[in-house]
C-alpha cells in the first residue's frame, strides 16, 4: 500500500501541466516491474571521469615601500610608522584546481610566512593573503594578477596588523601544469 501511495504521489508530481494528477500513472504492476528494473539498470549514467590534477605555479616577488594617498579635505593626521620590515625579495607557490578555480598557496620571505586563498578564472587571479600564524602580527593583504598558459604576473598590496608600513609587491609566476606525480 505504501508503494502504491508513493507511486501515486510521484505520478501526481509528473502530471504537471496536465491540469490534474493521473492516479494510475505511477503504479507499476508486478508483471511490468522486472523489465522496468532491467531498463533502469542499463540506463545508469556513465561513471564520472576523474578531474584534472591541480596546476602548480611557482615564482618570486619584490616588495617595496608603498604610500596611501589621503585627500587633504579629509583632515586625517594619521601617519603610518615606517620600518624596514617586509622589504625585499621572496618566493610564492600555489596550486589552482582546474575544476573549481580555487587557489591555495604560500608566501615566504620578507612578507611571509603567509597563506594564499583565492580564485583563478578566465585568466584572472585574485587572492587573499593571510598570516600563517595570525598572532605574529605580520603582513596581510590582497593579490591580483593574470595567469596565461605557463606564466603569471601581478601585484600584491599588504600591511601589518597595525595598518602601518604599507607594502606593494610585484610577482612573476611560471608553471601552470599538473605535477608529474599526479598526471
C-alpha positions in Angstrom: 0.0 0.0 0.0 2.8 2.4 0.9 4.5 1.7 -2.5 1.2 2.5 -4.3 0.8 5.8 -2.4 4.4 6.8 -3.2 3.9 5.9 -6.8 0.6 7.8 -6.9 2.3 10.9 -5.4 5.1 10.6 -7.9 2.6 10.3 -10.8 0.8 13.4 -9.5 4.1 15.3 -9.5 4.9 14.2 -13.0 1.5 15.3 -14.2 2.5 18.9 -14.1 0.9 20.9 -16.9 -1.9 18.4 -17.5 -4.3 20.1 -15.1 -4.8 17.0 -12.9 -3.0 14.0 -11.5 -3.4 10.7 -13.1 -3.8 8.3 -10.2 -2.6 5.3 -12.2 0.4 7.0 -13.8 2.9 5.9 -11.2 1.5 2.4 -10.4 3.7 -0.4 -11.5 2.1 -3.8 -11.8 4.0 -6.9 -10.9 4.5 -8.2 -14.5 5.9 -4.8 -15.5 8.4 -4.5 -12.6 11.1 -6.8 -14.0 11.5 -5.2 -17.4 11.5 -1.7 -15.8 14.2 -2.7 -13.3 16.4 -4.1 -16.1 15.9 -1.0 -18.2 16.7 1.4 -15.4 19.9 -0.6 -14.6 21.1 -0.3 -18.2 20.2 3.4 -18.3 22.5 4.2 -15.4 24.7 7.3 -16.1 28.3 6.5 -17.0 30.9 6.8 -14.3 32.2 10.4 -13.9 35.6 11.0 -15.3 38.3 12.0 -12.7 39.0 15.7 -12.7 42.3 17.0 -13.9 45.1 17.4 -11.3 45.7 20.9 -9.8 48.1 23.1 -11.7 51.2 24.1 -9.8 52.7 27.7 -10.0 55.9 28.9 -8.5 57.5 32.3 -8.6 59.1 35.3 -6.9 58.1 38.7 -5.7 59.8 42.0 -4.9 58.3 44.1 -2.2 58.8 47.9 -1.8 57.5 50.6 0.5 54.2 52.0 -0.6 52.1 55.0 0.2 48.5 55.7 0.8 47.1 59.0 -0.5 44.7 60.7 1.8 43.0 63.8 0.4 43.7 66.9 2.5 40.0 67.7 2.8 39.6 64.6 5.0 41.8 66.2 7.6 43.5 62.9 8.6 46.5 63.3 10.8 47.5 59.6 10.9 50.9 58.8 9.6 52.0 55.1 9.4 55.1 54.2 11.3 57.8 53.2 8.8 60.0 50.2 9.2 62.3 48.1 7.0 60.2 45.0 7.7 58.6 43.5 4.6 61.0 44.9 2.1 62.9 42.7 -0.4 62.6 39.5 -2.5 60.6 36.4 -1.6 59.0 33.4 -3.1 55.5 32.2 -3.6 53.8 29.0 -4.8 50.2 28.0 -5.4 48.0 25.4 -6.9 44.9 26.0 -9.0 42.1 23.4 -9.1 41.1 23.4 -12.8 37.5 22.3 -11.9 36.7 25.0 -9.4 39.4 27.6 -10.0 40.2 27.6 -6.3 43.7 28.9 -5.4 45.7 27.7 -2.4 49.3 28.6 -1.8 52.1 30.0 0.3 54.2 33.2 0.5 57.7 33.1 2.0 60.3 35.8 2.5 60.0 39.3 4.0 56.2 39.3 3.7 55.7 35.8 4.9 55.1 33.3 6.1 51.6 33.7 4.8 48.9 31.6 3.0 47.1 32.4 -0.2 43.4 31.6 -0.9 41.5 32.8 -3.9 40.1 32.2 -7.3 41.6 32.0 -10.8 39.1 32.1 -13.7 39.3 33.4 -17.3 43.0 34.2 -17.0 42.4 36.4 -13.9 43.7 35.7 -10.4 42.5 37.2 -7.1 43.6 36.0 -3.7 43.6 36.9 0.0 47.0 36.9 1.7 46.6 35.9 5.4 49.1 35.1 8.1 50.1 31.5 8.6 50.2 32.4 12.3 47.6 35.2 13.0 49.3 36.0 16.3 52.6 37.1 14.6 51.1 40.5 13.5 52.9 40.3 10.1 51.8 41.4 6.7 48.5 40.5 5.1 46.6 41.8 2.1 45.4 41.1 -1.4 46.8 39.8 -4.7 45.6 40.4 -8.2 47.1 39.3 -11.5 46.8 37.2 -14.6 47.6 33.5 -15.3 48.1 32.7 -19.0 49.5 29.5 -20.4 52.6 28.8 -18.4 53.2 32.2 -16.8 51.6 34.6 -14.5 52.1 38.1 -13.1 50.5 40.7 -10.9 50.7 42.8 -7.8 50.1 42.5 -4.1 49.2 45.1 -1.5 49.9 44.4 2.1 50.2 46.0 5.5 50.9 44.6 9.0 48.1 44.2 11.6 48.6 47.7 12.9 47.9 49.2 9.5 51.3 51.0 9.1 54.2 50.2 6.8 52.3 49.7 3.6 53.9 47.4 1.0 53.4 46.9 -2.7 54.9 43.9 -4.4 55.1 42.7 -8.0 55.2 39.0 -8.7 56.0 36.7 -11.6 55.0 33.0 -11.8 55.8 30.1 -14.0 54.4 26.6 -14.3 50.7 26.1 -14.7 51.0 22.4 -15.3 49.9 19.4 -13.2 52.8 18.0 -11.1 54.4 14.9 -12.8 53.5 12.6 -9.9 49.7 13.3 -10.3 49.4 13.3 -14.1 
